Amino acid sequence: MKTLQLESFAEGFVFLEGPRWRDGKLWVSDMFGKAVYTVAPDGTRSKVVDVPNRPSGIGFLPDKTPVVVSMTDRCLYRVVDGKLVLHSDISKLVNSDINDMVMDARGNAYVGNLGYDLFSGAEMKLTNLVLVTPDGKAREVANGLAVPNGPVITPDGKKLIVAESMGRKLTAFDIQADGSLINQRVFADLGGAEPDGICLDAEGAVWLAAINRRGFLRVKEGGEVTHKIETGKRMAIACTLGGADGRTFYGLTFEGAFKDIPKGGLNSRIETVRVDVGASGSP
């Protein structure tokens, strides 16, 4: 196993999630800072939009319009001229705050939810994955998942991989022509590591934030871990690949305990390291 070392890239955020590399910039959701930002390669940040009900996953429609998850009102919004425009209200399909998502090349969004009141310490409950089509229509496409988080889609559009945070595994599905998911199976058993955000590289391996292991792991299908990035006293939250050649790893980290996340301190930052295998484009 190869070990890599992160370097700080941008600091001063509350709690970052949903990193995406698009059009030469890194996009991130500051969940408890209640805003979406872009960060240029030199570290300069720009606010894209305020999201009062807490942003999480970010996606892009085929015309490049950004779409952002709004957690507590359980809606997806398009970002148009710096304002939120309702894309889909999925509150009737979920029983808890929605979380991360991934969008495919057709504009289909696959949206996870927590399944229970995570921040109050409630008992974990299995939950579902919701598909939102480009016209904003929504339906359930999978269930029985233990906190579906950080989904990715293979470049051919035929397979979706989702992190089950409390299931401590990566789960794969085949994607049908209408966006439905079939053939649920284990992509990788993580041996106790709890995955948060993930990204897919050009060789089909998954980088994941192991939130309970203070580090990031690169995992092949079947469970082989090829690379590890330790984060010390900081929690690993989410990651993506980007940069001009797709080989810059962006890791989002948080200093503090889980109970500290909603408190509003500026304890989240973006860290980077160069990797050998570049991005696949998902998420």
Stockholm file with secondary structure:
# STOCKHOLM 1.0

chainA/1-283         MKTLQLESFAEGFVFLEGPRWRDGKLWVSDMFGKAVYTVAPDGTRSKVVDVPNRPSGIGFLPDKTPVVVSMTDRCLYRVVDGKLVLHSDISKLVNSDINDMVMDARGNAYVGNLGYDLFSGAEMKLTNLVLVTPDGKAREVANGLAVPNGPVITPDGKKLIVAESMGRKLTAFDIQADGSLINQRVFADLGGAEPDGICLDAEGAVWLAAINRRGFLRVKEGGEVTHKIETGKRMAIACTLGGADGRTFYGLTFEGAFKDIPKGGLNSRIETVRVDVGASGSP
#=GR chainA/1-283 SS CEEECCEEEEEEESCEEEEEEETTEEEEEETTTTEEEEECTTSCEEEEEECTTCEEEEEECTTCCEEEEETTTTEEEEEETTEEEEEEECGGGCSSCEEEEEECTTSCEEEEECSSCGGGTCCCCCEEEEEECTTSCEEEEEEEESSEEEEEECTTSCEEEEEETTTTEEEEEEECTTSCEEEEEEEEECTTCCEEEEEEETTSCEEEEETTTTEEEEECTTSCEEEEEECTTEEEEEEEEESTTSCEEEEEEEESCGGGGGGCCSCEEEEEEECSSCEEEEC
#=GC SS_cons         CEEECCEEEEEEESCEEEEEEETTEEEEEETTTTEEEEECTTSCEEEEEECTTCEEEEEECTTCCEEEEETTTTEEEEEETTEEEEEEECGGGCSSCEEEEEECTTSCEEEEECSSCGGGTCCCCCEEEEEECTTSCEEEEEEEESSEEEEEECTTSCEEEEEETTTTEEEEEEECTTSCEEEEEEEEECTTCCEEEEEEETTSCEEEEETTTTEEEEECTTSCEEEEEECTTEEEEEEEEESTTSCEEEEEEEESCGGGGGGCCSCEEEEEEECSSCEEEEC
//
